[in-house]
């Protein structure tokens, strides 16, 4: 009788493990699908943010460049005025 119960118990355990394994496979597949969808959304958002940051950086760089050109112009004009004054003084 013990051998019969063991065989029945083994068969029952194998069936339960088979069901468990099938359910875990389904759940893992669902989780992978959800993760892929969320990663796609994250990728889209990061691409959008990168474009926004790049645009802001470009705008700030253009602003800096225009201010730098103005300062350079002011420096060179004042230098030329000073040199012209020294040149025409004698």
Steps between C-alpha positions, in 0.01 A plus 500: 500500500781742573631462147154576358464814715849611406427453132170690535672777697781522244248522216300765686817701567603478135157621387506787749852595394392490135212740572725722708763505226238590236360784714847635571578493128185700425573751775858544387381557141248761622766670708740511205230656284424764763868576549556536124209742475626706795854502362369622165317784675812583700712499187258737327499734800881497525529578129260791546692631801834467321366704207367763741829525689694519173276784380541690828877452491517623142296810587720578799813450291369741235421755770847465647657535158314825426595646838862400446507665156360822649765505773776429248375781278489740793853398604649539153322831431626646829850367428498652152379835639783497753761410240362762262528761775863402564578498127351846429637659815844561352 
